[in-house]
Amino acid sequence: MSACISRDPFARTELHRQITLDASGGCTWCGNVRRTNTGRPYLYVYNQVSDGGRVSHIPGHFCSIDCMRSYNT
């Protein structure tokens, strides 16, 4: 299940994130790992979804939206 993080109405796209439990290498940008209440590590993967249904995967595993934006800028 993915969550909509933001929407760009002019480009007609949405930014979605999904939790992945593959946190073996840490965040692609900073190396950090997020943890659940039980201590299990996780990271986020991001996708760009257009109104037409096209999904573009953003490469990398990230601990936050700030790391994803910094890495891909």
VMD Tcl script that builds the backbone (N, CA, C; Angstrom):
set m [mol new atoms 219]
animate dup $m
set s [atomselect $m all]
$s set {name element resname resid chain x y z} {
  {N N MET 1 A 0.838 -1.174 0.000}
  {CA C MET 1 A 0.000 0.000 0.000}
  {C C MET 1 A 0.885 1.240 0.000}
  {N N SER 2 A 0.580 2.191 -0.852}
  {CA C SER 2 A 1.373 3.400 -0.914}
  {C C SER 2 A 0.546 4.590 -0.437}
  {N N ALA 3 A 1.259 5.598 0.037}
  {CA C ALA 3 A 0.626 6.817 0.530}
  {C C ALA 3 A 0.993 7.974 -0.390}
  {N N CYS 4 A 0.016 8.815 -0.691}
  {CA C CYS 4 A 0.266 9.998 -1.516}
  {C C CYS 4 A 0.925 11.060 -0.640}
  {N N ILE 5 A 2.115 11.510 -1.028}
  {CA C ILE 5 A 2.861 12.506 -0.264}
  {C C ILE 5 A 2.555 13.911 -0.754}
  {N N SER 6 A 2.527 14.109 -2.068}
  {CA C SER 6 A 2.239 15.432 -2.618}
  {C C SER 6 A 1.664 15.298 -4.023}
  {N N ARG 7 A 1.039 16.377 -4.471}
  {CA C ARG 7 A 0.454 16.411 -5.809}
  {C C ARG 7 A 0.892 17.681 -6.507}
  {N N ASP 8 A 1.301 17.542 -7.766}
  {CA C ASP 8 A 1.648 18.682 -8.608}
  {C C ASP 8 A 0.515 18.842 -9.620}
  {N N PRO 9 A -0.398 19.810 -9.403}
  {CA C PRO 9 A -1.555 19.926 -10.288}
  {C C PRO 9 A -1.200 20.363 -11.706}
  {N N PHE 10 A -0.084 21.069 -11.890}
  {CA C PHE 10 A 0.284 21.513 -13.227}
  {C C PHE 10 A 0.870 20.367 -14.053}
  {N N ALA 11 A 1.672 19.523 -13.428}
  {CA C ALA 11 A 2.226 18.361 -14.122}
  {C C ALA 11 A 1.262 17.186 -14.093}
  {N N ARG 12 A 0.209 17.298 -13.283}
  {CA C ARG 12 A -0.802 16.253 -13.104}
  {C C ARG 12 A -0.156 14.939 -12.656}
  {N N THR 13 A 0.705 15.055 -11.635}
  {CA C THR 13 A 1.368 13.886 -11.070}
  {C C THR 13 A 1.258 13.915 -9.551}
  {N N GLU 14 A 1.409 12.734 -8.952}
  {CA C GLU 14 A 1.438 12.598 -7.503}
  {C C GLU 14 A 2.712 11.864 -7.115}
  {N N LEU 15 A 3.249 12.195 -5.941}
  {CA C LEU 15 A 4.404 11.504 -5.397}
  {C C LEU 15 A 3.894 10.548 -4.321}
  {N N HIS 16 A 4.189 9.265 -4.489}
  {CA C HIS 16 A 3.753 8.229 -3.554}
  {C C HIS 16 A 4.963 7.599 -2.887}
  {N N ARG 17 A 4.778 7.165 -1.627}
  {CA C ARG 17 A 5.844 6.429 -0.958}
  {C C ARG 17 A 5.290 5.129 -0.398}
  {N N GLN 18 A 6.185 4.148 -0.317}
  {CA C GLN 18 A 5.823 2.834 0.174}
  {C C GLN 18 A 6.930 2.355 1.103}
  {N N ILE 19 A 6.557 1.694 2.183}
  {CA C ILE 19 A 7.535 1.174 3.139}
  {C C ILE 19 A 8.151 -0.106 2.590}
  {N N THR 20 A 9.470 -0.209 2.725}
  {CA C THR 20 A 10.174 -1.436 2.380}
  {C C THR 20 A 10.980 -1.887 3.594}
  {N N LEU 21 A 10.985 -3.157 3.856}
  {CA C LEU 21 A 11.729 -3.693 4.993}
  {C C LEU 21 A 13.157 -4.058 4.627}
  {N N ASP 22 A 13.543 -3.789 3.371}
  {CA C ASP 22 A 14.914 -4.029 2.927}
  {C C ASP 22 A 15.757 -2.811 3.296}
  {N N ALA 23 A 16.263 -2.793 4.518}
  {CA C ALA 23 A 17.057 -1.667 5.003}
  {C C ALA 23 A 18.516 -2.069 5.188}
  {N N SER 24 A 18.981 -2.999 4.381}
  {CA C SER 24 A 20.318 -3.567 4.560}
  {C C SER 24 A 21.434 -2.536 4.380}
  {N N GLY 25 A 21.295 -1.634 3.437}
  {CA C GLY 25 A 22.358 -0.663 3.179}
  {C C GLY 25 A 22.107 0.702 3.783}
  {N N GLY 26 A 20.964 0.906 4.395}
  {CA C GLY 26 A 20.623 2.214 4.928}
  {C C GLY 26 A 20.133 3.140 3.826}
  {N N CYS 27 A 19.851 4.363 4.199}
  {CA C CYS 27 A 19.357 5.382 3.273}
  {C C CYS 27 A 20.400 5.632 2.183}
  {N N THR 28 A 19.953 5.749 0.952}
  {CA C THR 28 A 20.853 5.987 -0.178}
  {C C THR 28 A 21.596 7.308 -0.027}
  {N N TRP 29 A 20.981 8.311 0.589}
  {CA C TRP 29 A 21.592 9.623 0.725}
  {C C TRP 29 A 22.430 9.753 1.991}
  {N N CYS 30 A 21.868 9.429 3.171}
  {CA C CYS 30 A 22.562 9.708 4.432}
  {C C CYS 30 A 23.002 8.469 5.205}
  {N N GLY 31 A 22.483 7.290 4.846}
  {CA C GLY 31 A 22.880 6.064 5.519}
  {C C GLY 31 A 22.053 5.696 6.738}
  {N N ASN 32 A 21.122 6.557 7.157}
  {CA C ASN 32 A 20.282 6.270 8.320}
  {C C ASN 32 A 19.243 5.212 8.021}
  {N N VAL 33 A 18.673 4.655 9.085}
  {CA C VAL 33 A 17.600 3.666 8.982}
  {C C VAL 33 A 16.517 4.071 9.958}
  {N N ARG 34 A 15.262 4.020 9.536}
  {CA C ARG 34 A 14.137 4.271 10.439}
  {C C ARG 34 A 13.783 2.971 11.137}
  {N N ARG 35 A 13.150 3.064 12.296}
  {CA C ARG 35 A 12.770 1.870 13.050}
  {C C ARG 35 A 11.322 1.964 13.509}
  {N N THR 36 A 10.649 0.814 13.478}
  {CA C THR 36 A 9.271 0.739 13.971}
  {C C THR 36 A 9.291 0.745 15.494}
  {N N ASN 37 A 8.103 0.724 16.106}
  {CA C ASN 37 A 8.004 0.677 17.566}
  {C C ASN 37 A 8.649 -0.578 18.133}
  {N N THR 38 A 8.683 -1.640 17.359}
  {CA C THR 38 A 9.279 -2.897 17.814}
  {C C THR 38 A 10.764 -2.981 17.486}
  {N N GLY 39 A 11.321 -1.958 16.856}
  {CA C GLY 39 A 12.746 -1.923 16.546}
  {C C GLY 39 A 13.119 -2.479 15.186}
  {N N ARG 40 A 12.142 -2.834 14.372}
  {CA C ARG 40 A 12.423 -3.392 13.045}
  {C C ARG 40 A 12.798 -2.262 12.073}
  {N N PRO 41 A 13.912 -2.378 11.343}
  {CA C PRO 41 A 14.332 -1.312 10.431}
  {C C PRO 41 A 13.482 -1.285 9.150}
  {N N TYR 42 A 13.288 -0.071 8.635}
  {CA C TYR 42 A 12.580 0.083 7.365}
  {C C TYR 42 A 13.027 1.367 6.683}
  {N N LEU 43 A 12.750 1.451 5.398}
  {CA C LEU 43 A 13.012 2.641 4.581}
  {C C LEU 43 A 11.826 2.853 3.659}
  {N N TYR 44 A 11.857 3.947 2.913}
  {CA C TYR 44 A 10.799 4.258 1.961}
  {C C TYR 44 A 11.322 4.162 0.534}
  {N N VAL 45 A 10.463 3.728 -0.375}
  {CA C VAL 45 A 10.718 3.833 -1.804}
  {C C VAL 45 A 9.650 4.766 -2.374}
  {N N TYR 46 A 10.011 5.562 -3.360}
  {CA C TYR 46 A 9.122 6.585 -3.905}
  {C C TYR 46 A 8.802 6.323 -5.374}
  {N N ASN 47 A 7.586 6.690 -5.764}
  {CA C ASN 47 A 7.125 6.558 -7.141}
  {C C ASN 47 A 6.393 7.829 -7.555}
  {N N GLN 48 A 6.552 8.204 -8.813}
  {CA C GLN 48 A 5.822 9.319 -9.413}
  {C C GLN 48 A 4.678 8.714 -10.220}
  {N N VAL 49 A 3.435 9.093 -9.929}
  {CA C VAL 49 A 2.263 8.528 -10.594}
  {C C VAL 49 A 1.529 9.637 -11.339}
  {N N SER 50 A 1.335 9.453 -12.646}
  {CA C SER 50 A 0.624 10.454 -13.436}
  {C C SER 50 A -0.874 10.189 -13.384}
  {N N ASP 51 A -1.656 11.176 -13.801}
  {CA C ASP 51 A -3.110 11.012 -13.848}
  {C C ASP 51 A -3.521 9.913 -14.826}
  {N N GLY 52 A -2.708 9.652 -15.810}
  {CA C GLY 52 A -2.995 8.599 -16.782}
  {C C GLY 52 A -2.671 7.208 -16.274}
  {N N GLY 53 A -2.046 7.112 -15.088}
  {CA C GLY 53 A -1.741 5.822 -14.505}
  {C C GLY 53 A -0.317 5.355 -14.674}
  {N N ARG 54 A 0.514 6.144 -15.355}
  {CA C ARG 54 A 1.909 5.748 -15.540}
  {C C ARG 54 A 2.665 5.907 -14.224}
  {N N VAL 55 A 3.422 4.875 -13.846}
  {CA C VAL 55 A 4.187 4.879 -12.598}
  {C C VAL 55 A 5.673 4.911 -12.937}
  {N N SER 56 A 6.386 5.913 -12.413}
  {CA C SER 56 A 7.824 6.034 -12.609}
  {C C SER 56 A 8.507 5.833 -11.271}
  {N N HIS 57 A 9.313 4.772 -11.181}
  {CA C HIS 57 A 10.019 4.472 -9.937}
  {C C HIS 57 A 11.192 5.426 -9.764}
  {N N ILE 58 A 11.350 5.975 -8.579}
  {CA C ILE 58 A 12.496 6.827 -8.257}
  {C C ILE 58 A 13.540 5.929 -7.599}
  {N N PRO 59 A 14.718 5.778 -8.202}
  {CA C PRO 59 A 15.701 4.824 -7.685}
  {C C PRO 59 A 16.223 5.203 -6.300}
  {N N GLY 60 A 16.430 4.189 -5.471}
  {CA C GLY 60 A 17.001 4.377 -4.146}
  {C C GLY 60 A 16.018 4.059 -3.039}
  {N N HIS 61 A 16.557 3.857 -1.835}
  {CA C HIS 61 A 15.777 3.648 -0.619}
  {C C HIS 61 A 16.124 4.802 0.320}
  {N N PHE 62 A 15.121 5.473 0.876}
  {CA C PHE 62 A 15.369 6.686 1.637}
  {C C PHE 62 A 14.666 6.663 2.988}
  {N N CYS 63 A 15.250 7.393 3.966}
  {CA C CYS 63 A 14.663 7.458 5.298}
  {C C CYS 63 A 13.631 8.571 5.403}
  {N N SER 64 A 13.644 9.536 4.481}
  {CA C SER 64 A 12.692 10.653 4.532}
  {C C SER 64 A 12.545 11.280 3.150}
  {N N ILE 65 A 11.530 12.125 3.026}
  {CA C ILE 65 A 11.298 12.843 1.775}
  {C C ILE 65 A 12.429 13.838 1.504}
  {N N ASP 66 A 13.003 14.413 2.564}
  {CA C ASP 66 A 14.102 15.361 2.396}
  {C C ASP 66 A 15.333 14.692 1.783}
  {N N CYS 67 A 15.645 13.470 2.229}
  {CA C CYS 67 A 16.793 12.746 1.661}
  {C C CYS 67 A 16.527 12.400 0.198}
  {N N MET 68 A 15.302 11.995 -0.124}
  {CA C MET 68 A 14.968 11.661 -1.505}
  {C C MET 68 A 15.102 12.883 -2.401}
  {N N ARG 69 A 14.591 14.016 -1.938}
  {CA C ARG 69 A 14.687 15.242 -2.757}
  {C C ARG 69 A 16.122 15.733 -2.882}
  {N N SER 70 A 16.918 15.632 -1.819}
  {CA C SER 70 A 18.321 16.042 -1.889}
  {C C SER 70 A 19.120 15.162 -2.844}
  {N N TYR 71 A 18.879 13.875 -2.789}
  {CA C TYR 71 A 19.602 12.927 -3.627}
  {C C TYR 71 A 19.260 13.093 -5.097}
  {N N ASN 72 A 18.008 13.383 -5.401}
  {CA C ASN 72 A 17.556 13.454 -6.787}
  {C C ASN 72 A 17.513 14.864 -7.353}
  {N N THR 73 A 18.177 15.798 -6.709}
  {CA C THR 73 A 18.211 17.170 -7.222}
  {C C THR 73 A 19.519 17.485 -7.859}
}
mol reanalyze $m
mol bondsrecalc $m
mol representation Tube
mol addrep $m
